[in-house]
Structure formats: C-alpha cells, structure tokens
C-alpha cells in the first residue's frame, strides 16, 4: 500500500488522520529531496573527478539502487512499475559499463545537474515554502479561533459581528491555503516520477554517445531505454489528465464543501471545544476534541487533539448519547454552545462549543437536538440519453470527422470554443433541427467543434457509457495480469453492458481505431486516445482524489478496447469470467525463440522498429519536423506493433552517433513548437520490456549497411506468406500467439535478428523466424 490520497474534503475537517497523512506525504518529499541532493552531489563528482570516475559511478549507482518511489493509491500501472524499477536497472548498467570504461565526457551538466536542481528548487522548494505558510496559517487560525471563542457574549452586537467576520475571513483563507497545499503535495508526488527519472535517462543517452568502449553495452541497453521513455511519456500524459481532474474537483469543493462531503459511517464529525470543570476556585477550561457521532447506534466518541502541540492525539472517549439541548447565551458566557448527556452519566451534562452558529445547527440536527436544519442538495438532470437522437448525434459526428478531419493534428485533444460547441449540441439534441444540421459539408462547424460536441454529449449522459456498476470491475484487470488476460477480462465485461451501451461503445471504439490508424498525421496514437476518452467513457460514482488516481487505469481500458475492438465486439466471450492467464512457455520440442549471444544481458527481446516511424517512403524525409508526434507511438496496454522500414540513411549510425546525431537531435527539438516539443528523447518509440520473462538472451540490434545487401534481402521477402510449423504463445503484447498451420500475411524480416513481422487475423506483430515456413 502506497501513500494514502489526501482528500480535499478532509481539509475542512482537518482531522488527526488527515494531519498524519499530510505528514506522511511531507516525509516522502523530504526523502525525495535528500535523494536528489545526494544524486546531484554524485553527478558533480562525476564531472569534476575524472581520475576518481570509477568510484564516483559506483556511488552514483548505489544511490540509484537504494531509492524507490512511493505511489498514491492501491496499485501502479505497468508504466509506473517500469519507472519504479528503472533506477535499479540504471544501477546494474553502470556496474557493467565500468568494466569497459575508457574516457567519459564531462559535459553532463545540461542533461543531469540542471534539470534536477531546477526540479529541487522550483518544485520541492515551492512545497517547502507552502509548508511554512500552511504551518504558520494553522497556528494563526486556531489561535485566533480560540481567542474569538473566549469573547464574552455580553459584548456589543457590533463588536461580536466584527469579530465573527474576522474569524470567518481568516478561516476561509486557511481553508484556501490548505486546499492549495494538499493539491501541491499530491502533484509533486506524481510529478517526481518522471521529473527525477527523465534527467537520469538523458544522462545515459550522453553517456552512450561518448563511451566508445561501451558501445556494445549501449546497444544492449537501447531496448530498455526506449521502453522507459514511452513509460515516462505515458505517465506524463496520464498525469496531465489526472491533474486537471484534481483541480476541477478541488474547485468544486471550494465552491460548496458541504455538497462534496465524503460518504462514511459517521453521521457527523468535526472539532468541538469541550468544557472541563475544575475544583473551585479554578473554574473550568475548554479543550478541543475531534468528535464523531453515529446516529444509528447513538454512539458519540471524542479525541483530544491540539494542532499546535505537534499533533499529539489523546485518549479517545466513547459514550451513548441520551439527549442534546441548545444552550442559550444567557445561561453561559460563551456562544455556540449545547449540552449532551451520556447514558452512563445521567444528570451530568457535557457542554460543547461549536465553531459557529451554522456549525452548531449542523451538530444539533445530527444529534436530534431541539433545533435542526436540513441541507437541500441540488440534483442535476441531464437531457442527453442513449435514445434514437443520441445514436444519430454520434453517427453524424463520426461521419463528419471521418470525412473531413482524420488528418487533423490533435484530433479530439484540441477543444472547440465552448459557446459554439453548446450551440451545435443544442441543435443536434433537438429532434426538429437535428436532421437539418449538415456537418460533413458545412464550413460553419470546425472539426474541433464537432469532436468537442461529441465528447460533451457522452459526458452529459446520466451514467457513463461503461456504467457505474461495472466501473470497478473494468479497473481491476487494468491493474494486474498479463496482456492477454486483460483483453479477455475486458472482453467479458463489455458483454455485460446494457445492449444500448454496448452498441454505442462499439460504434465509438471502431471509429477511434480508425483514428489511431492515421496517427502519423493526426498524432493521436492509441495511448493519446486513451488519455482523452478514458474520463469520457468511464467515471466513478463518487468524485474523490482516490478515484482520480485511477484515471490512468481507465485510459488503459480504453486502449485495450481500441486495439482489440474486432475481437471484443465481434466475438462472444467465454461463458465464465476468464481467470488471469499465466505466461505460457513453448512446447518442449519447439525450437528456441532466438539465439543467445555471449556477454549480453539475459532478457526477453522486444520488437525493434525503425526509429523514424513517421517515414512512409523516401519522400517523407522532406516532411516538416513539426509533424513528429510528441507522445508515444504505441500503447503499453496491448500493443499493436508498427511494421519496420529500411529507409534509414546508411550513415545514420556511423562514427560516434549511436542512435541519432546529437546535432540533429538538438535541431529537431529546437524547431518544434512549444506545445508539441517532445521531452528530451521522445523520439524513442519501442514497446517496453517484459520484466517477467527473463530466460532469453537479448540479441543485438542489426542495422543494415549498404555493403551487406540486407535491404535487398528484406525487400525480396516483403508481402510473402508463411505457415506456422510450431504453436507459440506470446510472451509480450508485441508478439503474436498462433497454432500449427496458421497462415501469416505480409511477412517481412524484422530488425530484430531471429524474428519476423507478419499479420494474423488483422493483427500485426512479431513471429519467431524458426517457428514458421515460407510459402
């Protein structure tokens, strides 16, 4: 279990447990700060001490290995697990690299030191300043509140009103600051995963460029490096979506905290001051307690807690309530008071003081006192329904998008003007005007307006398309299991949806699959579509920070739907709920999956595709660099591999250029617009490694040169067919599973030695070369 989410609604209660969770987050950030500080120190030693380079790298590796990121919630995505394991992987690589060390370039300041210093200064430093403000405001708020509650009720009404206004303003300011601090704490917890790892990843890229003697090791590491960049990019994309949802929830709670109280088993809870009587002549004292009451059992519990004493929690006291009565101001020299009587202490009332008159009314209502108030909650009804009009709207919008906008950059991600979207939606939802709206030919409606209207309609449904009831069940397989078991589980659950929901979902997912096929132009990969449509098609019934943290798993579910839509919607699932499928091994008499090579790390190989995925043909070399997608090209939930090309210039990997000439890379990133500029090394688009499969040797990269004639050989087998002579179960989502006799279309040599690429039943992926026979 990672760190518990900090709920915004808890800011208003400011309970002892809320304070403990805040301290846990603060402790984790302090640990991160110390880790980064140590990492920076080690990096500077690496630059300054050339003679002691070996010792500095060992220390650096040690720091990486010993640190582990904490996560919020009860599970991590595959991307986050790979990111968490990345530091340990970096450590192991440094140890191997040290054996072949020759000369290391010292210019890693820009790639490692400055980003970490900037993160530590701008992010962690900002959190420290927020903490100081939060602690200071806590002291001020409760001091002023205690002073205010000590005011005599006999003072003039004008003085009391002024004091009330001052306390209320101060309390609002404190709550505002508390909300912002909680939001900042959780944001930095998520941000650090890619902000800390990405500079380290860039440092490794520079390390390979100048490390001639470590060139072979660098080639072995390329798979992991590229996969990690996709993990980081996907995590970043999900973070952006999560952050906007968190901010929206925070603003909702800020506007009306009473309507967004968390559902729990307590009828009422909060702070009250309890009068503790002392022997004469000492009078009485008022001690702050956190009180909780359950109306069903009439049990009232209270715990003494003082924020200013370091948050020490006292012993809890529990009693059964008999009655509650309001105390008038003429009977006690304090305002907002009421009496409680416990069943085990008849005739001995306990006097409580609320924070305000409104607070007292809420307590009186919950405790069945003489004065009670009722809170009227507004219920909003949406006119959008899954009826004939709804299906017409979606089909019209999809038809228009597929006719006019499939190549529009940022399709579905770029939003239209709100007023125009609302106007279009109102016309479409009116049965009198719906058929008159021409979206395919009219220039009055931009593509972004049409896509925004469609998303707005889906969000306006009384219940999300994938239903509240099945929301939790859809999330479960996205958190664990093999790629195949995830697909089977989602397949099963889709067919549990109501018929209209499933029909609408099929129409939409089929369209999104079509959109993803044009990703080279519209930049909307399966992963990017998952980020956009995850919150649109799925949402929990109760909005909490914990639920928002599951957004990344919603995105994965949508990715699975898009990549496997033919299987999920065109075939029936098994009659019983599919159990998680373990990774199968090949039959004993099947040939080895690929050759081993001495000196390489024992890892399962992945598909190796041409790094210039945007290039369809020779003419594409002249396409503008702004067309390069900024997100990952492949989804990590259940990837559909992209065919390899042989169009890389022969000199691309000559000399010191391991992957891409550093000058070209700098120019490439510099020329991109700010909105679409990839981070550091986002041109790396290879699916991630499978950590569970560790029994096969990782083959080296094979880059064709003009002298070998490999390109000619590759062309000679293009578009050929092959038949499976052994059965095979995929060990990674980039591979194909098949039985003996399966026929593969469009078979080509992969850039991965020992592997082919082919298409089976509409899905393209990797095939072990010695498992098939060409036809």
C-alpha positions in Angstrom: 0.0 0.0 0.0 1.5 3.4 -1.0 0.7 6.8 0.4 -2.9 7.5 1.1 -4.6 10.1 -1.1 -5.3 13.5 0.5 -8.9 14.2 0.1 -9.8 17.9 -0.4 -12.9 17.4 1.7 -10.7 16.5 4.7 -9.1 19.9 4.5 -12.3 21.3 6.0 -12.4 18.7 8.8 -8.7 18.9 9.4 -8.9 15.7 11.4 -5.9 14.0 13.2 -5.8 11.3 10.5 -5.7 13.9 7.8 -2.7 15.6 9.5 -1.0 12.2 9.7 -1.5 11.6 6.0 -0.1 15.1 5.3 3.0 14.3 7.4 3.5 11.1 5.5 3.5 12.9 2.2 5.8 15.6 3.6 8.2 12.8 4.9 8.2 11.2 1.4 9.0 14.5 -0.2 11.8 15.1 2.2 13.2 11.7 1.4 13.0 12.6 -2.3 14.7 15.9 -1.6 17.6 14.2 0.2 17.8 11.6 -2.6 18.0 14.3 -5.3 20.5 16.2 -3.3 22.7 13.1 -3.0 22.3 12.4 -6.7 23.3 15.9 -7.6 26.4 15.6 -5.4 27.3 12.3 -7.1 26.8 13.8 -10.5 29.1 16.7 -9.8 31.7 14.4 -8.5 31.4 12.5 -11.8 32.2 15.7 -13.8 34.9 17.1 -11.6 36.9 14.0 -10.7 38.0 12.2 -13.9 40.7 10.2 -12.1 38.1 9.1 -9.5 35.4 8.4 -12.1 35.1 4.7 -11.3 34.5 5.4 -7.6 32.0 8.2 -8.3 30.0 6.0 -10.7 29.8 3.2 -8.1 28.4 5.6 -5.6 26.0 7.0 -8.1 24.8 3.5 -8.9 24.4 2.8 -5.2 22.2 5.9 -4.8 20.0 4.9 -7.7 19.6 1.3 -6.5 18.6 2.1 -2.9 15.9 4.6 -3.7 12.3 3.6 -4.5 9.4 5.8 -5.5 6.2 5.7 -3.4 2.9 5.8 -5.2 -0.5 7.1 -4.3 -3.4 4.5 -4.2 -3.5 0.8 -4.1 -1.9 -0.1 -7.4 0.5 1.0 -10.1 0.2 1.0 -13.9 2.7 -1.0 -15.9 4.4 2.3 -16.8 4.8 3.2 -13.2 6.2 -0.2 -12.3 8.8 0.1 -15.1 9.6 3.6 -13.9 10.0 2.4 -10.3 12.3 -0.4 -11.4 14.3 1.9 -13.7 16.7 3.2 -11.0 17.7 -0.3 -10.1 18.2 -1.1 -13.8 20.4 2.0 -14.2 22.5 0.9 -11.3 23.2 -2.5 -12.9 24.1 -0.9 -16.2 26.7 1.3 -14.5 28.4 -1.6 -12.9 28.6 -3.4 -16.3 29.7 -0.2 -18.1 32.5 0.3 -15.5 34.4 -2.8 -16.8 34.8 -1.2 -20.2 35.4 2.4 -19.1 37.8 4.5 -21.2 37.1 8.2 -21.3 33.8 9.8 -20.2 32.8 13.2 -21.5 32.3 15.6 -18.6 29.6 17.7 -20.2 26.5 16.2 -18.4 25.6 19.4 -16.6 22.8 20.3 -19.0 21.3 16.8 -19.1 21.5 15.8 -15.4 22.5 18.5 -13.0 20.4 21.5 -14.1 17.1 19.6 -14.5 17.4 18.0 -11.1 18.5 21.3 -9.5 15.6 23.1 -11.2 13.2 20.4 -10.0 14.5 20.6 -6.5 14.5 24.4 -6.5 11.2 25.0 -8.3 9.2 22.0 -7.2 10.5 20.7 -3.9 11.5 24.2 -2.8 8.0 25.5 -3.6 6.5 22.7 -1.5 8.7 23.7 1.4 7.5 27.3 1.2 3.9 26.1 1.0 4.5 24.0 4.1 5.8 27.1 6.0 2.8 29.1 5.0 0.5 26.2 6.0 2.1 25.7 9.4 2.0 29.4 10.0 -1.6 29.7 9.0 -2.6 26.7 11.1 -1.1 28.4 14.2 -2.7 31.7 13.3 -6.1 30.2 12.6 -6.5 28.2 15.7 -5.0 30.9 17.9 -7.4 33.4 16.6 -10.3 31.0 16.8 -9.6 30.2 20.4 -9.3 33.9 21.2 -12.5 34.5 19.4 -14.4 31.8 21.3 -13.2 33.3 24.6 -15.1 36.5 23.8 -17.9 37.3 26.2 -21.4 37.0 24.8 -22.2 40.2 26.7 -20.2 42.4 24.4 -21.9 44.7 22.0 -23.5 43.1 19.0 -21.5 45.2 16.6 -18.2 44.1 18.2 -19.3 40.5 18.0 -20.3 40.7 14.4 -16.9 42.3 13.5 -15.1 39.5 15.4 -17.2 36.9 13.6 -16.4 38.4 10.2 -12.7 38.5 11.0 -12.7 34.8 12.1 -14.7 33.8 9.1 -12.3 35.5 6.7 -9.3 34.0 8.4 -10.9 30.6 8.3 -11.7 30.9 4.6 -8.1 31.9 4.0 -6.9 28.9 6.0 -9.1 26.5 4.0 -7.9 28.1 0.7 -4.3 27.6 1.8 -5.0 24.1 3.0 -6.6 23.1 -0.3 -3.7 24.5 -2.3 -1.1 22.8 -0.1 -2.8 19.4 -0.4 -3.1 19.8 -4.2 0.6 20.8 -4.4 1.7 17.8 -2.2 -0.1 15.3 -4.4 1.0 17.0 -7.7 4.7 16.8 -6.7 4.3 13.2 -5.6 3.2 12.3 -9.2 5.4 14.7 -11.0 8.6 13.5 -9.3 8.4 10.1 -11.0 9.2 11.5 -14.4 10.9 14.7 -13.4 13.5 12.8 -11.5 14.0 9.8 -13.8 14.0 11.7 -17.1 17.2 13.7 -16.4 18.9 10.4 -15.5 17.7 8.9 -18.7 19.2 11.9 -20.7 22.4 11.5 -18.8 22.6 7.9 -20.0 22.0 9.0 -23.6 25.0 11.3 -23.4 27.0 8.5 -21.7 26.5 6.2 -24.7 27.4 8.9 -27.2 30.9 9.4 -25.8 31.5 6.0 -24.5 33.1 4.2 -27.4 34.3 1.2 -25.5 30.8 0.8 -24.0 29.2 0.9 -27.4 28.1 -2.8 -27.3 26.6 -2.4 -23.8 24.8 0.7 -25.0 23.2 -1.2 -27.8 22.0 -3.8 -25.4 20.5 -1.1 -23.2 18.6 0.6 -26.0 15.5 -1.6 -25.6 15.1 -0.7 -22.0 16.0 3.0 -22.5 13.4 3.4 -25.3 10.7 1.5 -23.4 11.3 3.6 -20.4 10.8 6.8 -22.4 7.5 5.5 -23.5 6.7 4.7 -19.9 7.6 8.2 -18.9 5.7 9.8 -21.7 2.6 7.8 -21.0 2.9 8.6 -17.3 3.3 12.2 -18.1 0.2 12.2 -20.3 -1.8 10.5 -17.6 -0.5 12.9 -15.1 -1.7 15.9 -17.1 -5.2 14.3 -17.3 -5.2 13.5 -13.6 -4.0 17.0 -12.6 -6.9 18.7 -14.5 -9.4 16.4 -12.9 -7.9 17.0 -9.4 -8.0 20.8 -9.9 -11.6 20.6 -11.1 -12.6 18.5 -8.0 -10.8 21.0 -5.8 -12.7 23.9 -7.3 -16.0 22.1 -6.8 -15.2 21.5 -3.2 -14.0 25.1 -2.8 -17.3 26.4 -4.1 -19.5 24.2 -2.0 -17.7 22.0 0.5 -21.0 20.7 2.2 -22.2 19.1 -1.1 -18.9 17.1 -1.5 -18.5 15.6 1.9 -17.2 12.1 1.7 -19.6 9.3 2.5 -18.6 7.4 5.7 -20.3 5.7 8.6 -20.3 8.8 10.8 -23.4 11.0 10.7 -21.4 14.0 11.8 -17.8 14.6 12.7 -15.6 17.6 13.4 -14.0 19.7 16.1 -15.7 20.9 19.2 -14.5 22.5 22.4 -15.5 20.5 25.5 -15.9 22.2 28.9 -13.8 20.5 31.5 -14.8 21.7 35.0 -12.2 22.1 37.7 -12.5 22.4 41.5 -13.0 25.9 42.9 -11.6 28.4 42.6 -10.1 27.3 39.3 -13.3 27.4 37.3 -13.3 25.5 34.0 -11.2 25.0 30.9 -12.2 24.4 27.3 -10.3 21.6 25.4 -10.5 21.0 21.7 -11.7 17.5 20.7 -12.3 15.8 17.4 -15.8 14.4 17.8 -17.6 11.7 15.8 -21.3 10.6 16.1 -23.2 7.7 14.6 -27.0 8.3 14.7 -27.8 4.5 14.2 -26.1 3.5 17.4 -26.2 6.9 19.1 -22.5 6.4 19.9 -20.6 9.6 20.4 -16.8 9.5 20.5 -14.3 12.3 21.0 -10.5 12.5 20.9 -8.5 15.4 22.4 -6.2 16.9 19.7 -4.1 20.0 19.6 -2.7 21.1 16.3 -0.1 23.4 17.9 1.4 20.8 20.1 2.8 18.7 17.3 -0.4 16.9 16.6 -0.4 14.6 19.6 -3.5 12.5 19.9 -5.0 11.9 23.3 -7.1 9.0 24.6 -10.5 8.5 23.0 -13.7 8.7 25.0 -16.9 6.9 23.9 -20.4 7.2 25.3 -24.0 6.6 24.2 -26.0 9.8 23.7 -29.2 10.3 25.7 -30.2 13.8 24.6 -28.9 17.1 23.2 -30.1 20.6 24.1 -29.1 24.0 22.9 -27.6 26.4 25.4 -28.8 30.0 25.2 -26.4 32.9 25.6 -28.0 34.0 28.9 -27.1 30.7 30.6 -23.4 30.6 29.7 -20.7 33.2 28.9 -19.9 31.6 25.6 -21.6 31.4 22.2 -22.5 28.4 20.0 -22.8 26.0 23.0 -25.0 23.0 23.5 -25.3 20.2 26.1 -25.0 16.5 25.7 -25.9 13.8 28.3 -24.5 10.3 28.3 -26.5 7.2 29.3 -23.9 6.2 31.8 -23.8 9.7 33.4 -27.5 10.7 33.9 -27.9 14.3 35.2 -24.3 15.3 34.3 -24.4 17.2 31.0 -21.3 17.8 29.0 -21.1 21.3 27.5 -19.8 21.6 23.9 -18.9 24.7 21.9 -19.1 24.7 18.1 -17.1 26.9 15.8 -20.0 29.0 14.6 -23.8 29.2 14.7 -24.1 27.2 11.4 -21.8 24.6 12.8 -23.9 24.3 15.9 -27.1 23.9 13.8 -25.5 21.0 11.9 -24.5 19.3 15.1 -28.0 19.8 16.6 -29.6 18.3 13.5 -27.3 15.3 13.6 -27.7 14.8 17.3 -31.5 15.2 17.1 -31.4 18.3 19.2 -34.3 20.8 19.6 -33.2 22.8 16.6 -32.4 21.1 13.4 -31.5 22.3 9.9 -31.9 20.5 6.7 -29.5 20.8 3.8 -31.0 20.8 0.4 -28.8 19.3 -2.2 -29.3 20.2 -5.8 -29.8 17.3 -8.2 -29.0 18.0 -11.8 -30.7 16.1 -14.6 -29.1 15.8 -18.0 -31.1 15.7 -21.2 -28.6 13.5 -23.0 -29.9 9.9 -23.3 -29.0 6.7 -25.2 -32.0 7.1 -27.5 -32.5 7.4 -31.2 -31.4 11.1 -31.1 -28.3 10.1 -29.2 -27.3 7.5 -31.7 -28.0 10.0 -34.5 -25.8 12.6 -32.9 -22.8 10.2 -32.5 -23.2 8.8 -36.0 -23.4 12.2 -37.6 -20.3 13.5 -35.7 -18.3 10.4 -36.5 -19.2 10.6 -40.2 -18.2 14.2 -40.3 -14.9 13.6 -38.6 -14.0 10.6 -40.9 -15.0 12.7 -43.9 -13.2 15.9 -43.0 -10.8 15.6 -40.2 -8.9 12.3 -39.9 -5.6 14.0 -40.6 -6.2 17.0 -38.3 -3.4 17.2 -35.7 -4.5 16.8 -32.2 -7.9 15.4 -33.3 -10.1 15.1 -30.1 -7.4 16.6 -28.0 -7.8 20.1 -29.2 -11.1 21.5 -28.0 -13.5 23.9 -29.7 -15.0 27.2 -28.5 -17.3 26.5 -25.6 -20.2 28.7 -26.8 -20.0 27.3 -30.3 -19.9 23.7 -29.0 -23.0 24.3 -26.9 -24.9 25.9 -29.8 -24.1 22.8 -32.0 -25.1 20.4 -29.3 -28.4 22.1 -28.7 -29.2 21.9 -32.4 -28.2 18.2 -32.6 -30.2 17.3 -29.4 -33.4 19.0 -30.8 -35.3 16.4 -32.8 -36.7 19.3 -35.0 -33.3 20.6 -36.1 -31.1 17.5 -35.8 -31.6 16.3 -39.3 -31.1 19.8 -40.8 -27.6 20.2 -39.4 -25.1 19.3 -42.1 -21.7 18.5 -40.5 -20.0 16.9 -43.4 -20.2 19.7 -45.9 -20.8 22.9 -43.9 -17.8 25.1 -43.2 -19.7 26.7 -40.3 -18.7 23.9 -38.0 -15.0 23.2 -37.4 -13.8 19.7 -36.8 -12.7 20.6 -33.3 -16.2 21.9 -32.6 -17.7 18.6 -33.8 -15.3 16.4 -31.7 -15.9 18.6 -28.6 -19.7 18.3 -29.1 -19.5 14.6 -29.3 -17.3 14.3 -26.1 -19.7 16.8 -24.3 -22.7 14.6 -25.2 -21.0 11.5 -23.9 -20.1 13.3 -20.7 -23.6 14.6 -20.3 -25.2 11.1 -20.1 -26.9 10.4 -16.8 -24.5 7.5 -16.4 -21.1 6.9 -18.2 -21.2 4.7 -21.3 -19.4 1.9 -19.4 -21.8 2.3 -16.4 -21.1 3.0 -12.7 -21.9 -0.6 -11.8 -19.1 -2.1 -13.9 -16.6 0.7 -13.3 -14.7 -1.1 -10.6 -14.7 -4.4 -12.5 -13.2 -2.7 -15.6 -10.4 -1.1 -13.5 -9.3 -4.4 -11.8 -7.8 -6.2 -14.9 -6.0 -3.0 -15.9 -4.1 -3.1 -12.7 -2.7 -6.6 -13.0 -2.4 -9.7 -15.1 -0.8 -10.5 -18.5 -1.8 -8.5 -21.6 -3.9 -11.5 -22.8 -5.8 -11.9 -19.5 -6.5 -8.2 -19.6 -8.1 -8.4 -23.0 -10.1 -11.5 -22.0 -11.4 -9.7 -18.9 -12.4 -6.5 -20.7 -14.0 -8.7 -23.5 -16.1 -10.4 -20.8 -17.1 -7.2 -19.1 -18.1 -5.4 -22.3 -20.7 -8.1 -23.0 -22.2 -7.4 -19.5 -23.0 -3.9 -20.5 -26.6 -3.0 -21.4 -27.3 -3.6 -25.1 -27.6 0.1 -26.0 -24.4 1.0 -24.1 -22.5 -1.8 -25.9 -23.9 -0.8 -29.3 -22.9 2.8 -28.7 -19.5 1.8 -27.4 -18.9 -0.4 -30.5 -19.6 2.5 -32.8 -17.3 4.8 -31.0 -14.4 2.4 -30.5 -14.5 1.3 -34.1 -14.2 5.0 -35.0 -11.3 5.6 -32.6 -9.5 2.6 -34.0 -9.8 4.2 -37.4 -8.5 7.5 -36.0 -5.4 5.7 -34.5 -4.6 4.3 -37.9 -3.9 7.9 -39.1 -1.6 8.6 -36.1 1.3 9.6 -38.3 -0.6 12.6 -39.4 -3.1 13.4 -36.6 -0.6 12.4 -33.8 -3.5 10.7 -32.0 -2.0 7.3 -31.1 -3.9 4.7 -29.1 -2.3 5.9 -25.9 -3.3 9.5 -26.6 -6.8 8.5 -27.4 -6.9 6.6 -24.1 -5.9 9.8 -22.3 -8.7 11.7 -24.0 -11.5 9.1 -23.8 -10.7 7.4 -20.5 -12.5 10.0 -18.4 -15.3 10.4 -21.1 -16.3 6.7 -21.2 -15.6 5.8 -17.6 -16.0 7.7 -14.3 -16.7 6.6 -10.7 -20.0 7.5 -9.0 -18.2 9.4 -6.2 -15.6 12.0 -7.1 -12.6 11.7 -4.9 -8.9 12.1 -5.2 -8.5 8.3 -4.9 -10.9 7.8 -7.8 -9.0 10.4 -9.9 -5.8 8.4 -9.3 -7.5 5.5 -11.2 -7.7 7.7 -14.3 -4.6 6.1 -15.7 -6.2 2.7 -15.4 -9.3 4.0 -17.2 -7.0 5.0 -20.1 -5.6 1.5 -20.2 -9.1 0.0 -20.5 -9.8 2.3 -23.4 -6.5 1.4 -25.1 -7.4 -2.3 -24.8 -10.8 -1.6 -26.4 -9.3 0.2 -29.3 -6.6 -2.3 -30.0 -8.8 -5.4 -29.7 -12.1 -4.0 -30.9 -12.6 -6.7 -33.6 -12.3 -9.5 -31.0 -14.2 -7.7 -28.2 -17.3 -6.6 -30.2 -17.4 -9.2 -33.0 -17.0 -12.4 -30.9 -18.7 -13.7 -27.8 -16.6 -14.1 -24.6 -16.2 -17.4 -22.6 -19.3 -18.3 -20.6 -17.3 -18.0 -17.3 -15.3 -15.0 -16.2 -11.7 -15.5 -17.5 -9.1 -16.3 -14.9 -5.8 -14.4 -15.3 -3.7 -16.2 -17.9 -0.2 -17.0 -16.9 2.6 -16.6 -19.4 2.9 -19.9 -21.3 6.0 -21.4 -22.5 6.7 -23.0 -25.8 6.3 -26.8 -26.2 9.4 -28.9 -25.4 10.0 -29.9 -29.0 9.7 -26.3 -30.3 12.9 -24.6 -31.4 14.5 -21.8 -29.4 12.8 -18.4 -29.8 16.1 -16.7 -30.7 19.8 -17.2 -30.5 21.9 -16.4 -27.4 24.9 -14.2 -27.6 27.8 -14.2 -25.1 28.1 -11.1 -23.0 24.6 -9.9 -23.4 22.1 -9.4 -20.6 19.5 -12.2 -20.1 16.3 -10.5 -21.1 13.4 -11.3 -23.3 13.7 -9.5 -26.7 11.2 -6.9 -27.9 10.2 -5.7 -31.3 12.8 -3.4 -32.8 11.3 -1.0 -35.2 12.8 1.7 -37.4 13.3 4.7 -35.2 12.0 7.0 -37.9 8.4 5.7 -37.6 7.0 8.8 -39.4 8.7 7.9 -42.7 6.4 6.1 -45.1 8.6 6.4 -48.1 11.6 8.2 -49.4 9.7 11.4 -50.0 8.8 11.5 -46.3 12.4 12.6 -45.5 11.4 16.1 -46.6 8.3 16.3 -44.4 8.3 19.1 -41.8 9.8 18.2 -38.5 6.8 19.6 -36.7 4.9 16.6 -37.8 6.7 14.3 -35.4 4.3 13.0 -32.7 5.2 14.1 -29.2 3.6 11.2 -27.4 4.4 7.5 -27.5 3.6 5.8 -30.8 2.5 2.6 -29.2 0.1 1.8 -26.3 1.5 -0.1 -23.4 -1.7 -2.0 -22.6 -1.7 -4.4 -25.5 0.5 -3.0 -28.3 -0.1 -3.5 -32.0 3.4 -3.3 -33.5 4.2 -1.0 -36.3 6.0 -2.5 -39.3 9.7 -1.9 -39.7 11.1 0.1 -42.6 14.5 0.0 -44.2 14.8 3.7 -45.1 17.3 4.9 -42.5 20.3 6.6 -44.2 23.3 4.3 -44.1 25.4 6.9 -42.3 22.9 7.5 -39.5 24.7 5.2 -37.1 28.3 5.8 -38.3 31.1 7.1 -36.1 30.0 8.3 -32.7 26.3 8.6 -33.5 24.8 5.7 -31.6 21.1 6.4 -32.4 20.9 9.9 -33.8 23.4 12.6 -34.5 23.3 14.8 -31.4 23.3 17.9 -33.5 20.3 16.7 -35.5 18.5 15.8 -32.3 19.1 19.3 -30.9 17.9 20.9 -34.1 14.9 18.6 -34.2 13.7 19.5 -30.7 14.5 23.2 -31.1 12.4 23.6 -34.3 9.3 22.0 -32.7 6.6 24.4 -31.4 6.4 24.7 -27.6 3.1 22.9 -27.5 4.3 19.8 -29.3 8.0 19.7 -28.5 9.0 16.2 -27.2 10.8 15.9 -23.9 14.5 15.0 -24.1 14.3 11.8 -26.0 10.7 11.3 -27.0 11.7 10.1 -30.5 12.2 6.7 -29.0 9.2 4.6 -29.8 9.7 1.0 -28.9 7.3 -1.1 -26.6 8.6 -1.8 -23.1 10.4 -4.9 -21.9 8.5 -7.7 -20.2 10.1 -8.0 -16.7 8.6 -11.4 -16.1 10.3 -13.1 -19.0 14.0 -13.4 -18.1 15.1 -16.6 -19.7 16.1 -15.5 -23.2 19.2 -13.6 -24.3 18.7 -10.2 -25.7 20.0 -10.1 -29.3 22.0 -7.2 -30.6 20.5 -4.5 -32.9 21.0 -5.1 -36.5 21.3 -2.0 -38.6 21.8 -2.7 -42.4 24.7 -1.2 -44.2 25.0 -0.6 -47.9 27.7 -3.3 -48.2 25.7 -6.1 -46.7 22.9 -6.1 -49.1 20.4 -6.7 -46.3 18.0 -4.1 -47.7 17.7 -6.1 -50.9 17.1 -9.3 -49.0 14.4 -7.6 -46.9 12.6 -6.4 -50.0 12.7 -9.9 -51.5 10.5 -11.3 -48.7 8.1 -8.4 -48.4 4.5 -9.3 -48.8 5.2 -13.1 -48.6 3.1 -15.6 -46.7 4.3 -18.1 -44.2 2.8 -21.0 -42.3 3.3 -21.9 -38.6 5.1 -25.3 -38.1 5.0 -25.0 -34.2 2.5 -23.5 -31.8 3.5 -20.4 -29.9 2.1 -18.4 -27.0 3.0 -14.7 -27.0 5.2 -13.6 -24.0 4.7 -9.9 -24.8 2.0 -7.9 -26.4 4.2 -7.1 -29.4 4.3 -10.8 -30.3 1.6 -13.0 -32.0 0.1 -16.1 -30.5 -0.7 -18.9 -33.0 -1.3 -22.6 -33.5 0.2 -25.0 -36.0 -1.0 -24.3 -39.5 -1.7 -20.6 -39.0 -1.1 -18.6 -42.2 0.6 -15.2 -41.8 0.2 -12.4 -44.4 2.7 -9.7 -45.5 5.7 -11.4 -43.7 8.9 -9.3 -43.5 12.2 -9.6 -41.8 12.3 -7.7 -38.5 15.2 -5.6 -37.4 15.5 -8.0 -34.5 17.7 -10.9 -35.6 15.8 -14.2 -35.4 12.3 -12.6 -35.7 9.9 -11.8 -38.5 7.0 -9.4 -38.6 3.6 -10.5 -40.0 -0.1 -10.1 -39.9 -2.5 -12.7 -38.5 -6.3 -12.2 -38.3 -5.8 -8.4 -38.8 -3.2 -8.0 -36.0 0.4 -7.3 -36.8 3.3 -8.5 -34.6 6.5 -10.4 -34.1 6.9 -14.1 -35.1 9.9 -16.3 -34.2 11.6 -17.0 -37.5 12.3 -20.7 -36.8 8.6 -21.3 -35.9 7.4 -20.7 -39.5 8.0 -21.9 -43.0 7.7 -19.5 -46.0 5.1 -20.4 -48.7 
